[in-house]
Amino acid sequence: MKTYAIIVAGGKGLRMGGEVPKQFLPINGKPILMHTIEAFQRSLDGIEIILVLPVEGHEYWQKLCKDYDFRSPKLIANGGETRFHSVKNGLSLLPEDEDAVVFIHDGVRPFVSKETIWRCYTAAAKGRAVVPTVPVVETIRQILPDGRSVTRPRDEYRLVQTPQTFPLAMLKKAYGQPYSEAFTDDASVVEAMGEEILMVEGDRENIKITTPSDLR
């Protein structure tokens, strides 16, 4: 079955500080985004990468590819106003009627494992909408409307990671819906049209690099 990975790096990474967007910062000898792309290329032969970048980042990305002798994905889409719009832009580059599995992955999660990718792929290839998750290990409290807070049982919750993974036709249909502020990730978009979301095991090392401490 054909596989695609839409790597979303459409943000400006303002929480990291500095002038260079976080997806372009180097770790272990090359930019974060290159590590992320390679994680999928190592895991699935023949996977096609669709890269979503901010418009102002295209030229800089091409310079990085030249500097690091890195082959850039052929398909590059513009980042949108929100994550929803960024993913939709990337999805628009894919065919309408192909039997395929699509991964949607954060460009700044470079440590995703082959095992997590394959767990997601295996379930999505059977027609499921899939998200990798990890258990909550810290105590959580809910803030109530009156300002008070209460402890909630952590075993009732999971932390959601990417790649969120779907059959192509399902994802195309979901992203045909009008935008809603309730769409915080791809699973919430698919869930809004009545699809059930399957959770599979993620991994603790699959962190999203957001702050300087994450980068360290």
Salt bridges, closest charged atoms under 4 A:
GLU38 OE1 - LYS30 NZ 3.02
GLU48 OE1 - LYS2 NZ 3.40
GLU56 OE2 - LYS12 NZ 3.37
ASP67 OD2 - LYS63 NZ 2.79
GLU96 OE2 - LYS172 NZ 3.33
ASP106 OD1 - ARG83 NH1 2.80
ASP106 OD2 - ARG109 NE 2.82
ASP146 OD2 - ARG148 NE 2.77
ASP186 OD2 - ARG83 NH2 3.01
GLU196 OE2 - ARG128 NH2 3.99
